[in-house]
Amino acid sequence: MPPDSTTLAAADQARAVVLQMMAERGRGVVLVGAARIDLALEHLFFVLKP
């Protein structure tokens, strides 16, 4: 089964955050990025929950 649009959107957001963190290399950016990834994963798990 191919991923749905919500799953793809969450993956794209997570990738964008990681790329931003790598580009800026700042501690605050890492913490904010981790929080955003956590929120995206929480949303993804909620969507995929049976």
PyMOL Python script that loads the backbone (N, CA, C, O; Angstrom):
from pymol import cmd

cmd.read_pdbstr("""\
ATOM      1  N   MET A   1       0.844  -1.176   0.000  1.00  0.00           N
ATOM      2  CA  MET A   1       0.000   0.000   0.000  1.00  0.00           C
ATOM      3  C   MET A   1       0.890   1.240   0.000  1.00  0.00           C
ATOM      4  O   MET A   1       1.728   1.392   0.889  1.00  0.00           O
ATOM      5  N   PRO A   2       0.728   2.113  -0.962  1.00  0.00           N
ATOM      6  CA  PRO A   2       1.544   3.333  -1.000  1.00  0.00           C
ATOM      7  C   PRO A   2       1.134   4.298   0.116  1.00  0.00           C
ATOM      8  O   PRO A   2      -0.013   4.277   0.562  1.00  0.00           O
ATOM      9  N   PRO A   3       2.066   5.140   0.567  1.00  0.00           N
ATOM     10  CA  PRO A   3       1.737   6.090   1.631  1.00  0.00           C
ATOM     11  C   PRO A   3       0.725   7.130   1.157  1.00  0.00           C
ATOM     12  O   PRO A   3       0.703   7.513  -0.013  1.00  0.00           O
ATOM     13  N   ASP A   4      -0.111   7.578   2.095  1.00  0.00           N
ATOM     14  CA  ASP A   4      -1.103   8.596   1.741  1.00  0.00           C
ATOM     15  C   ASP A   4      -0.477   9.988   1.791  1.00  0.00           C
ATOM     16  O   ASP A   4       0.689  10.141   2.155  1.00  0.00           O
ATOM     17  N   SER A   5      -1.243  10.977   1.431  1.00  0.00           N
ATOM     18  CA  SER A   5      -0.718  12.342   1.340  1.00  0.00           C
ATOM     19  C   SER A   5      -0.293  12.888   2.698  1.00  0.00           C
ATOM     20  O   SER A   5       0.655  13.671   2.766  1.00  0.00           O
ATOM     21  N   THR A   6      -0.962  12.500   3.777  1.00  0.00           N
ATOM     22  CA  THR A   6      -0.597  12.969   5.111  1.00  0.00           C
ATOM     23  C   THR A   6       0.760  12.422   5.507  1.00  0.00           C
ATOM     24  O   THR A   6       1.582  13.145   6.072  1.00  0.00           O
ATOM     25  N   THR A   7       1.001  11.154   5.218  1.00  0.00           N
ATOM     26  CA  THR A   7       2.285  10.538   5.528  1.00  0.00           C
ATOM     27  C   THR A   7       3.402  11.206   4.737  1.00  0.00           C
ATOM     28  O   THR A   7       4.473  11.484   5.277  1.00  0.00           O
ATOM     29  N   LEU A   8       3.151  11.459   3.467  1.00  0.00           N
ATOM     30  CA  LEU A   8       4.156  12.120   2.636  1.00  0.00           C
ATOM     31  C   LEU A   8       4.429  13.538   3.120  1.00  0.00           C
ATOM     32  O   LEU A   8       5.576  13.985   3.114  1.00  0.00           O
ATOM     33  N   ALA A   9       3.393  14.244   3.535  1.00  0.00           N
ATOM     34  CA  ALA A   9       3.561  15.609   4.030  1.00  0.00           C
ATOM     35  C   ALA A   9       4.387  15.622   5.315  1.00  0.00           C
ATOM     36  O   ALA A   9       5.256  16.477   5.483  1.00  0.00           O
ATOM     37  N   ALA A  10       4.123  14.682   6.220  1.00  0.00           N
ATOM     38  CA  ALA A  10       4.887  14.610   7.467  1.00  0.00           C
ATOM     39  C   ALA A  10       6.344  14.289   7.178  1.00  0.00           C
ATOM     40  O   ALA A  10       7.238  14.863   7.799  1.00  0.00           O
ATOM     41  N   ALA A  11       6.595  13.382   6.247  1.00  0.00           N
ATOM     42  CA  ALA A  11       7.969  13.037   5.881  1.00  0.00           C
ATOM     43  C   ALA A  11       8.679  14.232   5.248  1.00  0.00           C
ATOM     44  O   ALA A  11       9.854  14.471   5.529  1.00  0.00           O
ATOM     45  N   ASP A  12       7.990  14.975   4.408  1.00  0.00           N
ATOM     46  CA  ASP A  12       8.582  16.160   3.784  1.00  0.00           C
ATOM     47  C   ASP A  12       8.911  17.229   4.828  1.00  0.00           C
ATOM     48  O   ASP A  12       9.953  17.880   4.747  1.00  0.00           O
ATOM     49  N   GLN A  13       8.027  17.406   5.801  1.00  0.00           N
ATOM     50  CA  GLN A  13       8.278  18.393   6.856  1.00  0.00           C
ATOM     51  C   GLN A  13       9.480  17.980   7.697  1.00  0.00           C
ATOM     52  O   GLN A  13      10.330  18.809   8.024  1.00  0.00           O
ATOM     53  N   ALA A  14       9.547  16.703   8.044  1.00  0.00           N
ATOM     54  CA  ALA A  14      10.677  16.219   8.835  1.00  0.00           C
ATOM     55  C   ALA A  14      11.988  16.398   8.067  1.00  0.00           C
ATOM     56  O   ALA A  14      12.998  16.792   8.650  1.00  0.00           O
ATOM     57  N   ARG A  15      11.976  16.114   6.777  1.00  0.00           N
ATOM     58  CA  ARG A  15      13.179  16.271   5.957  1.00  0.00           C
ATOM     59  C   ARG A  15      13.595  17.733   5.896  1.00  0.00           C
ATOM     60  O   ARG A  15      14.783  18.045   5.979  1.00  0.00           O
ATOM     61  N   ALA A  16      12.627  18.630   5.751  1.00  0.00           N
ATOM     62  CA  ALA A  16      12.936  20.060   5.694  1.00  0.00           C
ATOM     63  C   ALA A  16      13.552  20.537   7.008  1.00  0.00           C
ATOM     64  O   ALA A  16      14.485  21.340   6.999  1.00  0.00           O
ATOM     65  N   VAL A  17      13.038  20.052   8.131  1.00  0.00           N
ATOM     66  CA  VAL A  17      13.576  20.443   9.432  1.00  0.00           C
ATOM     67  C   VAL A  17      15.010  19.949   9.579  1.00  0.00           C
ATOM     68  O   VAL A  17      15.878  20.691  10.039  1.00  0.00           O
ATOM     69  N   VAL A  18      15.261  18.715   9.196  1.00  0.00           N
ATOM     70  CA  VAL A  18      16.612  18.159   9.307  1.00  0.00           C
ATOM     71  C   VAL A  18      17.585  18.934   8.419  1.00  0.00           C
ATOM     72  O   VAL A  18      18.702  19.233   8.840  1.00  0.00           O
ATOM     73  N   LEU A  19      17.174  19.257   7.208  1.00  0.00           N
ATOM     74  CA  LEU A  19      18.041  20.028   6.321  1.00  0.00           C
ATOM     75  C   LEU A  19      18.337  21.413   6.898  1.00  0.00           C
ATOM     76  O   LEU A  19      19.460  21.906   6.793  1.00  0.00           O
ATOM     77  N   GLN A  20      17.332  22.037   7.505  1.00  0.00           N
ATOM     78  CA  GLN A  20      17.530  23.340   8.133  1.00  0.00           C
ATOM     79  C   GLN A  20      18.495  23.224   9.308  1.00  0.00           C
ATOM     80  O   GLN A  20      19.376  24.069   9.473  1.00  0.00           O
ATOM     81  N   MET A  21      18.337  22.189  10.123  1.00  0.00           N
ATOM     82  CA  MET A  21      19.226  21.991  11.261  1.00  0.00           C
ATOM     83  C   MET A  21      20.666  21.796  10.790  1.00  0.00           C
ATOM     84  O   MET A  21      21.594  22.346  11.382  1.00  0.00           O
ATOM     85  N   MET A  22      20.850  21.021   9.735  1.00  0.00           N
ATOM     86  CA  MET A  22      22.190  20.781   9.212  1.00  0.00           C
ATOM     87  C   MET A  22      22.800  22.075   8.672  1.00  0.00           C
ATOM     88  O   MET A  22      24.001  22.302   8.819  1.00  0.00           O
ATOM     89  N   ALA A  23      21.991  22.912   8.056  1.00  0.00           N
ATOM     90  CA  ALA A  23      22.488  24.155   7.485  1.00  0.00           C
ATOM     91  C   ALA A  23      22.861  25.169   8.563  1.00  0.00           C
ATOM     92  O   ALA A  23      23.868  25.864   8.428  1.00  0.00           O
ATOM     93  N   GLU A  24      22.076  25.264   9.618  1.00  0.00           N
ATOM     94  CA  GLU A  24      22.304  26.299  10.633  1.00  0.00           C
ATOM     95  C   GLU A  24      23.214  25.853  11.760  1.00  0.00           C
ATOM     96  O   GLU A  24      23.917  26.677  12.345  1.00  0.00           O
ATOM     97  N   ARG A  25      23.216  24.596  12.071  1.00  0.00           N
ATOM     98  CA  ARG A  25      24.100  24.013  13.093  1.00  0.00           C
ATOM     99  C   ARG A  25      24.013  24.708  14.443  1.00  0.00           C
ATOM    100  O   ARG A  25      24.992  24.699  15.189  1.00  0.00           O
ATOM    101  N   GLY A  26      22.906  25.293  14.776  1.00  0.00           N
ATOM    102  CA  GLY A  26      22.756  25.963  16.061  1.00  0.00           C
ATOM    103  C   GLY A  26      22.004  25.088  17.049  1.00  0.00           C
ATOM    104  O   GLY A  26      21.121  24.322  16.664  1.00  0.00           O
ATOM    105  N   ARG A  27      22.353  25.202  18.314  1.00  0.00           N
ATOM    106  CA  ARG A  27      21.725  24.381  19.343  1.00  0.00           C
ATOM    107  C   ARG A  27      20.228  24.667  19.435  1.00  0.00           C
ATOM    108  O   ARG A  27      19.428  23.738  19.546  1.00  0.00           O
ATOM    109  N   GLY A  28      19.844  25.930  19.390  1.00  0.00           N
ATOM    110  CA  GLY A  28      18.427  26.273  19.454  1.00  0.00           C
ATOM    111  C   GLY A  28      17.648  25.710  18.279  1.00  0.00           C
ATOM    112  O   GLY A  28      16.510  25.266  18.428  1.00  0.00           O
ATOM    113  N   VAL A  29      18.268  25.734  17.119  1.00  0.00           N
ATOM    114  CA  VAL A  29      17.615  25.189  15.929  1.00  0.00           C
ATOM    115  C   VAL A  29      17.408  23.689  16.090  1.00  0.00           C
ATOM    116  O   VAL A  29      16.377  23.151  15.688  1.00  0.00           O
ATOM    117  N   VAL A  30      18.390  23.019  16.678  1.00  0.00           N
ATOM    118  CA  VAL A  30      18.271  21.578  16.891  1.00  0.00           C
ATOM    119  C   VAL A  30      17.108  21.278  17.833  1.00  0.00           C
ATOM    120  O   VAL A  30      16.324  20.362  17.585  1.00  0.00           O
ATOM    121  N   LEU A  31      16.999  22.049  18.909  1.00  0.00           N
ATOM    122  CA  LEU A  31      15.913  21.809  19.864  1.00  0.00           C
ATOM    123  C   LEU A  31      14.549  22.091  19.244  1.00  0.00           C
ATOM    124  O   LEU A  31      13.603  21.326  19.432  1.00  0.00           O
ATOM    125  N   VAL A  32      14.457  23.184  18.510  1.00  0.00           N
ATOM    126  CA  VAL A  32      13.193  23.507  17.842  1.00  0.00           C
ATOM    127  C   VAL A  32      12.889  22.463  16.778  1.00  0.00           C
ATOM    128  O   VAL A  32      11.744  22.036  16.628  1.00  0.00           O
ATOM    129  N   GLY A  33      13.904  22.056  16.047  1.00  0.00           N
ATOM    130  CA  GLY A  33      13.722  21.026  15.019  1.00  0.00           C
ATOM    131  C   GLY A  33      13.271  19.717  15.614  1.00  0.00           C
ATOM    132  O   GLY A  33      12.391  19.056  15.064  1.00  0.00           O
ATOM    133  N   ALA A  34      13.860  19.331  16.732  1.00  0.00           N
ATOM    134  CA  ALA A  34      13.458  18.084  17.395  1.00  0.00           C
ATOM    135  C   ALA A  34      12.007  18.162  17.845  1.00  0.00           C
ATOM    136  O   ALA A  34      11.266  17.185  17.740  1.00  0.00           O
ATOM    137  N   ALA A  35      11.608  19.310  18.339  1.00  0.00           N
ATOM    138  CA  ALA A  35      10.217  19.483  18.763  1.00  0.00           C
ATOM    139  C   ALA A  35       9.278  19.386  17.570  1.00  0.00           C
ATOM    140  O   ALA A  35       8.204  18.791  17.670  1.00  0.00           O
ATOM    141  N   ARG A  36       9.674  19.965  16.443  1.00  0.00           N
ATOM    142  CA  ARG A  36       8.830  19.907  15.245  1.00  0.00           C
ATOM    143  C   ARG A  36       8.745  18.485  14.705  1.00  0.00           C
ATOM    144  O   ARG A  36       7.680  18.050  14.266  1.00  0.00           O
ATOM    145  N   ILE A  37       9.865  17.755  14.735  1.00  0.00           N
ATOM    146  CA  ILE A  37       9.852  16.363  14.283  1.00  0.00           C
ATOM    147  C   ILE A  37       8.975  15.530  15.204  1.00  0.00           C
ATOM    148  O   ILE A  37       8.215  14.680  14.740  1.00  0.00           O
ATOM    149  N   ASP A  38       9.078  15.772  16.516  1.00  0.00           N
ATOM    150  CA  ASP A  38       8.253  15.045  17.477  1.00  0.00           C
ATOM    151  C   ASP A  38       6.772  15.291  17.201  1.00  0.00           C
ATOM    152  O   ASP A  38       5.967  14.359  17.234  1.00  0.00           O
ATOM    153  N   LEU A  39       6.418  16.529  16.932  1.00  0.00           N
ATOM    154  CA  LEU A  39       5.022  16.858  16.631  1.00  0.00           C
ATOM    155  C   LEU A  39       4.569  16.190  15.339  1.00  0.00           C
ATOM    156  O   LEU A  39       3.455  15.672  15.267  1.00  0.00           O
ATOM    157  N   ALA A  40       5.426  16.199  14.316  1.00  0.00           N
ATOM    158  CA  ALA A  40       5.074  15.558  13.045  1.00  0.00           C
ATOM    159  C   ALA A  40       4.899  14.056  13.228  1.00  0.00           C
ATOM    160  O   ALA A  40       3.973  13.471  12.666  1.00  0.00           O
ATOM    161  N   LEU A  41       5.776  13.424  14.008  1.00  0.00           N
ATOM    162  CA  LEU A  41       5.649  11.984  14.255  1.00  0.00           C
ATOM    163  C   LEU A  41       4.397  11.670  15.063  1.00  0.00           C
ATOM    164  O   LEU A  41       3.715  10.680  14.800  1.00  0.00           O
ATOM    165  N   GLU A  42       4.093  12.516  16.049  1.00  0.00           N
ATOM    166  CA  GLU A  42       2.875  12.318  16.834  1.00  0.00           C
ATOM    167  C   GLU A  42       1.647  12.381  15.928  1.00  0.00           C
ATOM    168  O   GLU A  42       0.735  11.564  16.055  1.00  0.00           O
ATOM    169  N   HIS A  43       1.626  13.337  15.027  1.00  0.00           N
ATOM    170  CA  HIS A  43       0.515  13.469  14.082  1.00  0.00           C
ATOM    171  C   HIS A  43       0.448  12.242  13.170  1.00  0.00           C
ATOM    172  O   HIS A  43      -0.632  11.710  12.911  1.00  0.00           O
ATOM    173  N   LEU A  44       1.606  11.801  12.690  1.00  0.00           N
ATOM    174  CA  LEU A  44       1.658  10.631  11.813  1.00  0.00           C
ATOM    175  C   LEU A  44       1.134   9.392  12.526  1.00  0.00           C
ATOM    176  O   LEU A  44       0.337   8.643  11.961  1.00  0.00           O
ATOM    177  N   PHE A  45       1.573   9.169  13.756  1.00  0.00           N
ATOM    178  CA  PHE A  45       1.096   8.006  14.504  1.00  0.00           C
ATOM    179  C   PHE A  45      -0.401   8.081  14.763  1.00  0.00           C
ATOM    180  O   PHE A  45      -1.090   7.061  14.734  1.00  0.00           O
ATOM    181  N   PHE A  46      -0.912   9.295  15.019  1.00  0.00           N
ATOM    182  CA  PHE A  46      -2.346   9.455  15.236  1.00  0.00           C
ATOM    183  C   PHE A  46      -3.115   9.084  13.969  1.00  0.00           C
ATOM    184  O   PHE A  46      -4.156   8.431  14.039  1.00  0.00           O
ATOM    185  N   VAL A  47      -2.606   9.497  12.825  1.00  0.00           N
ATOM    186  CA  VAL A  47      -3.266   9.218  11.550  1.00  0.00           C
ATOM    187  C   VAL A  47      -3.240   7.724  11.240  1.00  0.00           C
ATOM    188  O   VAL A  47      -4.217   7.177  10.728  1.00  0.00           O
ATOM    189  N   LEU A  48      -2.135   7.069  11.545  1.00  0.00           N
ATOM    190  CA  LEU A  48      -1.978   5.656  11.208  1.00  0.00           C
ATOM    191  C   LEU A  48      -2.551   4.713  12.258  1.00  0.00           C
ATOM    192  O   LEU A  48      -2.625   3.507  12.025  1.00  0.00           O
ATOM    193  N   LYS A  49      -2.954   5.239  13.401  1.00  0.00           N
ATOM    194  CA  LYS A  49      -3.495   4.410  14.475  1.00  0.00           C
ATOM    195  C   LYS A  49      -4.763   3.705  14.012  1.00  0.00           C
ATOM    196  O   LYS A  49      -5.687   4.350  13.516  1.00  0.00           O
ATOM    197  N   PRO A  50      -4.813   2.374  14.174  1.00  0.00           N
ATOM    198  CA  PRO A  50      -6.009   1.630  13.713  1.00  0.00           C
ATOM    199  C   PRO A  50      -7.242   1.905  14.536  1.00  0.00           C
ATOM    200  O   PRO A  50      -8.306   1.351  14.259  1.00  0.00           O
TER     201      PRO A  50
END
""", "prot")
cmd.dss("prot")
cmd.show_as("cartoon", "prot")
cmd.util.cbc("prot")
cmd.orient("prot")
